[in-house]
Each structure stands twice: as C-alpha cells, then as structure tokens.
Amino acid sequence: MSRQSIPSRIHSGANQFWGLCFGIFGFISFLGFFYAAILSKLLPPSENQILSAIQKDRYYCLLVPLTLPVLVVAVYLHWLSMKLFKHA
C-alpha cells in the first residue's frame, strides 16, 4: 500500500488536536474520580461543604468494585460475539 493512498485527513492537525483534548479530558476525569473514591477518604475533614460531602459519600467507593463483574461479563460477551461473527 503506497503512502499516497492514505487519506490526508488522517494526518491532519485537527485530528491530533481533538485526540489530545479527549486524552486530557479522560485524564482529568480519572483524577476527579480517584480523588472522590480514594484520596478524599484519606484526608482530614474539610470545612468546605462540597469537599465534606465528597468525603462522606460512599457511592463512588462501591461503584468500581460493583462494576468489575459487569465489565468482565461484557468483555466476555464481546469476545464471544466476535468469535461467532468471525467463524460464521
């Protein structure tokens, strides 16, 4: 396959920009969840109402452990459906 057959839009700067934006957004979301689920429980009580509410919340601490079994089933079903499609 020659290099000229690849569309020029794949190498455009706009795609790199949006990829970087999505990567940064994902990283910031991960940091926010990490703070809410783990780090806030290890810090001393806060005077700020929002931070205090995050520290007292137990939803996000239980969200990941309860999501893992569902994720395993979803990954298995995805793998199974791809195998059935591939060999059909």
Backbone bond lengths (Angstrom), bond angles and torsions (degrees), N, CA, C in turn:
res aa  C-N    CA-C-N  psi(-1)  N-CA   C-N-CA  omega(-1)  CA-C   N-CA-C  phi
1 M - - - 1.448 - - 1.524 107.92 -
2 S 1.285 116.51 123.97 1.459 120.06 -178.83 1.523 110.08 -80.09
3 R 1.302 114.36 158.69 1.457 120.67 -178.32 1.519 111.45 -67.85
4 Q 1.301 118.67 -25.78 1.455 121.17 -178.30 1.525 112.60 -74.08
5 S 1.339 118.11 -17.75 1.455 119.25 179.92 1.526 112.40 -80.26
6 I 1.325 117.29 -12.95 1.461 120.68 177.33 1.523 108.16 -78.02
7 P 1.333 117.31 128.62 1.468 119.39 -179.49 1.527 111.24 -60.56
8 S 1.317 116.28 143.89 1.460 120.51 -177.55 1.523 111.52 -70.67
9 R 1.313 118.28 -18.60 1.458 119.31 -178.09 1.523 111.86 -70.56
10 I 1.326 117.89 -20.02 1.459 120.22 178.83 1.524 110.01 -66.34
11 H 1.299 117.13 -34.64 1.451 121.16 -176.00 1.524 112.84 -98.46
12 S 1.300 118.23 16.16 1.460 119.73 -177.10 1.522 110.78 -75.75
13 G 1.316 115.10 155.89 1.456 120.78 179.55 1.515 112.88 -69.73
14 A 1.348 117.18 -25.70 1.468 120.03 -179.71 1.523 110.58 -65.73
15 N 1.325 117.16 -40.04 1.462 119.74 178.98 1.525 111.16 -66.16
16 Q 1.307 116.94 -38.18 1.459 119.90 177.24 1.517 110.76 -66.64
17 F 1.320 117.02 -38.19 1.461 120.95 177.74 1.519 111.19 -62.59
18 W 1.341 117.07 -48.80 1.462 119.69 -178.93 1.525 111.69 -67.50
19 G 1.308 116.38 -34.09 1.471 118.73 175.47 1.512 111.41 -63.51
20 L 1.324 116.35 -41.91 1.455 120.59 177.43 1.529 110.84 -65.32
21 C 1.330 117.43 -40.46 1.471 120.97 177.90 1.521 111.33 -61.34
22 F 1.332 117.09 -45.23 1.463 120.21 179.33 1.522 111.57 -66.28
23 G 1.317 116.94 -36.99 1.456 120.23 177.27 1.522 112.10 -64.81
24 I 1.330 116.70 -43.79 1.465 120.71 178.41 1.522 110.55 -66.21
25 F 1.334 117.05 -41.00 1.467 120.09 177.88 1.530 111.31 -61.90
26 G 1.320 117.03 -41.91 1.459 120.55 178.04 1.519 112.18 -64.51
27 F 1.334 116.76 -39.78 1.457 120.84 179.39 1.524 110.91 -66.44
28 I 1.329 117.30 -42.71 1.467 120.61 178.64 1.526 110.72 -66.00
29 S 1.336 117.56 -39.26 1.465 120.68 176.84 1.519 111.03 -63.05
30 F 1.335 116.45 -40.97 1.462 120.01 177.80 1.526 111.04 -62.86
31 L 1.326 117.09 -43.28 1.459 119.75 179.10 1.530 111.52 -63.31
32 G 1.332 117.39 -40.32 1.460 120.45 177.13 1.510 112.28 -63.27
33 F 1.328 117.14 -43.54 1.459 119.98 178.03 1.521 111.01 -66.25
34 F 1.341 117.16 -41.16 1.466 121.00 179.15 1.522 110.62 -60.39
35 Y 1.334 116.62 -40.77 1.456 120.06 177.66 1.527 110.70 -65.33
36 A 1.330 117.03 -46.37 1.467 120.49 -176.53 1.521 111.70 -67.56
37 A 1.331 117.77 -36.97 1.461 120.64 -173.84 1.516 113.06 -86.65
38 I 1.326 118.75 -35.47 1.463 120.08 -170.88 1.525 112.55 -123.17
39 L 1.303 116.69 -56.77 1.459 120.45 -170.10 1.525 113.01 -65.73
40 S 1.319 118.58 -37.48 1.466 120.64 -177.61 1.524 111.91 -65.42
41 K 1.320 117.55 -26.40 1.470 120.65 179.56 1.530 111.51 -75.36
42 L 1.329 117.08 -22.30 1.457 121.29 -178.19 1.523 113.23 -89.85
43 L 1.336 117.03 -16.46 1.459 121.36 -178.44 1.529 110.97 -84.59
44 P 1.336 117.65 156.48 1.475 119.70 176.83 1.529 110.57 -67.14
45 P 1.326 117.82 158.93 1.473 120.83 -179.70 1.520 111.72 -56.13
46 S 1.321 114.43 143.64 1.461 120.88 -175.74 1.520 110.62 -106.77
47 E 1.325 115.89 152.53 1.469 121.86 175.99 1.523 111.34 -81.80
48 N 1.325 117.44 -21.17 1.461 122.26 179.77 1.529 109.14 -71.28
49 Q 1.343 117.30 133.11 1.464 121.01 -176.59 1.524 112.09 -65.85
50 I 1.315 116.90 -39.83 1.470 120.00 -178.32 1.521 110.38 -67.74
51 L 1.331 117.26 -47.33 1.466 120.37 179.08 1.524 111.58 -65.47
52 S 1.321 116.27 -35.29 1.464 119.93 177.25 1.532 110.89 -65.91
53 A 1.337 117.05 -39.23 1.467 120.58 177.97 1.526 110.61 -65.84
54 I 1.332 117.24 -38.43 1.467 120.51 177.77 1.523 110.35 -65.69
55 Q 1.338 117.19 -38.82 1.464 120.72 -179.78 1.527 111.91 -67.15
56 K 1.314 117.46 -34.16 1.465 121.03 -177.42 1.524 112.86 -85.25
57 D 1.319 117.47 -13.72 1.462 121.54 -177.09 1.524 110.67 -73.23
58 R 1.324 117.38 139.05 1.462 122.17 178.87 1.529 112.24 -113.65
59 Y 1.321 117.72 -1.08 1.462 121.05 -176.77 1.519 111.85 -64.02
60 Y 1.324 117.35 -50.58 1.460 120.89 -174.47 1.529 111.98 -72.02
61 C 1.323 117.67 -25.27 1.471 119.87 176.12 1.525 110.45 -66.82
62 L 1.309 117.29 -31.09 1.462 121.43 -178.75 1.521 112.78 -95.70
63 L 1.323 117.71 -12.63 1.454 121.07 -175.62 1.524 112.40 -64.30
64 V 1.315 118.23 -48.40 1.468 121.23 -177.56 1.519 112.06 -66.39
65 P 1.349 120.06 -48.92 1.470 117.79 179.35 1.530 113.39 -60.95
66 L 1.324 117.27 -32.60 1.465 119.25 179.52 1.531 112.25 -80.98
67 T 1.322 117.43 -20.18 1.453 121.36 179.50 1.533 111.76 -82.98
68 L 1.314 117.80 -27.32 1.465 120.94 -176.51 1.533 113.78 -58.29
69 P 1.337 121.06 -45.53 1.479 118.68 177.71 1.536 112.70 -62.13
70 V 1.315 116.83 -37.24 1.458 120.25 178.35 1.528 109.81 -66.81
71 L 1.307 117.31 -38.67 1.458 121.55 178.01 1.525 111.05 -64.06
72 V 1.324 117.78 -41.39 1.468 121.07 178.82 1.526 110.21 -62.40
73 V 1.317 117.70 -44.31 1.461 121.15 178.48 1.525 110.63 -64.12
74 A 1.320 118.11 -42.07 1.460 121.22 -179.86 1.527 111.17 -64.31
75 V 1.324 117.71 -41.54 1.465 120.88 178.87 1.520 110.34 -65.94
76 Y 1.327 117.25 -41.19 1.461 120.18 178.60 1.534 111.18 -63.63
77 L 1.320 117.02 -44.65 1.462 119.90 179.63 1.534 111.35 -65.52
78 H 1.320 117.08 -34.99 1.457 120.02 175.87 1.526 110.41 -64.58
79 W 1.321 116.71 -46.20 1.464 120.84 178.51 1.531 110.59 -60.77
80 L 1.338 117.16 -44.23 1.458 121.48 -179.19 1.525 111.24 -63.45
81 S 1.324 116.88 -43.00 1.471 119.22 -179.80 1.521 111.16 -66.67
82 M 1.324 118.35 -35.61 1.466 120.11 177.50 1.534 110.71 -68.09
83 K 1.326 116.92 -37.79 1.472 119.81 177.52 1.523 110.26 -65.68
84 L 1.324 117.91 -43.78 1.455 120.50 179.59 1.528 110.67 -65.04
85 F 1.317 118.68 -39.00 1.452 121.59 178.64 1.523 110.72 -67.84
86 K 1.311 117.37 -40.49 1.456 122.06 -176.96 1.515 112.13 -67.17
87 H 1.332 117.27 -37.01 1.458 121.60 -175.38 1.534 113.38 -100.97
88 A 1.298 117.17 9.06 1.467 119.89 -179.87 1.521 111.07 -80.40
